[in-house]
Amino acid sequence: FGNDLYNLLAVDGPANQEKGSASAAYWLPTNSEYRCDYVARQIGVKDKYQLTVTSQEKDAMLAVLHTCPGQAVPAD
């Protein structure tokens, strides 16, 4: 999981520290144009590794996805 390139994204240090281990319920990229891709990848990772999603995280993800209909989950 930790070394899976599907789960890894190159980001600068401050952005990585700001996010920490926060879910989409508590943190989204400041670049609003990237949020659809970010959430779609999170869904893909959670599906691939059968990870749980809290109701708050689901609500946040759905709110983002409603702004980008047709967003595909990237292939791993």
DACORFEN-V446709 format. One record per residue. N is the residue number from 1. RES is the residue in three letters. PHI is phi in whole degrees, -180 to 180 (NA if undefined). PSI is psi in whole degrees, 0 to 359 (none if undefined). Layout:
BEGIN
n & res & phi & psi
N & RES & PHI & PSI
N & RES & PHI & PSI
END
This chain:
BEGIN
n & res & phi & psi
1 & PHE & NA & 309
2 & GLY & -67 & 335
3 & ASN & -108 & 7
4 & ASP & -75 & 119
5 & LEU & -61 & 337
6 & TYR & -67 & 332
7 & ASN & -96 & 350
8 & LEU & -103 & 136
9 & LEU & -130 & 140
10 & ALA & -79 & 121
11 & VAL & -139 & 164
12 & ASP & -79 & 159
13 & GLY & -55 & 310
14 & PRO & -60 & 321
15 & ALA & -66 & 320
16 & ASN & -65 & 318
17 & GLN & -68 & 321
18 & GLU & -61 & 318
19 & LYS & -71 & 315
20 & GLY & 56 & 230
21 & SER & -106 & 18
22 & ALA & -67 & 143
23 & SER & -85 & 178
24 & ALA & -62 & 341
25 & ALA & -69 & 336
26 & TYR & -121 & 346
27 & TRP & -152 & 135
28 & LEU & -136 & 155
29 & PRO & -57 & 142
30 & THR & -66 & 333
31 & ASN & -78 & 99
32 & SER & -62 & 335
33 & GLU & -70 & 342
34 & TYR & -96 & 350
35 & ARG & -60 & 322
36 & CYS & -63 & 313
37 & ASP & -62 & 318
38 & TYR & -61 & 310
39 & VAL & -66 & 319
40 & ALA & -61 & 319
41 & ARG & -67 & 321
42 & GLN & -60 & 318
43 & ILE & -63 & 318
44 & GLY & -61 & 317
45 & VAL & -65 & 315
46 & LYS & -63 & 322
47 & ASP & -68 & 313
48 & LYS & -59 & 319
49 & TYR & -102 & 10
50 & GLN & 52 & 47
51 & LEU & -88 & 153
52 & THR & -81 & 162
53 & VAL & -131 & 126
54 & THR & -75 & 163
55 & SER & -64 & 325
56 & GLN & -66 & 319
57 & GLU & -67 & 318
58 & LYS & -60 & 315
59 & ASP & -61 & 317
60 & ALA & -66 & 318
61 & MET & -65 & 317
62 & LEU & -63 & 322
63 & ALA & -61 & 319
64 & VAL & -68 & 312
65 & LEU & -64 & 334
66 & HIS & -67 & 342
67 & THR & -89 & 355
68 & CYS & -142 & 68
69 & PRO & -59 & 142
70 & GLY & 87 & 2
71 & GLN & -62 & 125
72 & ALA & -93 & 148
73 & VAL & -78 & 127
74 & PRO & -64 & 146
75 & ALA & -72 & 144
76 & ASP & -88 & none
END
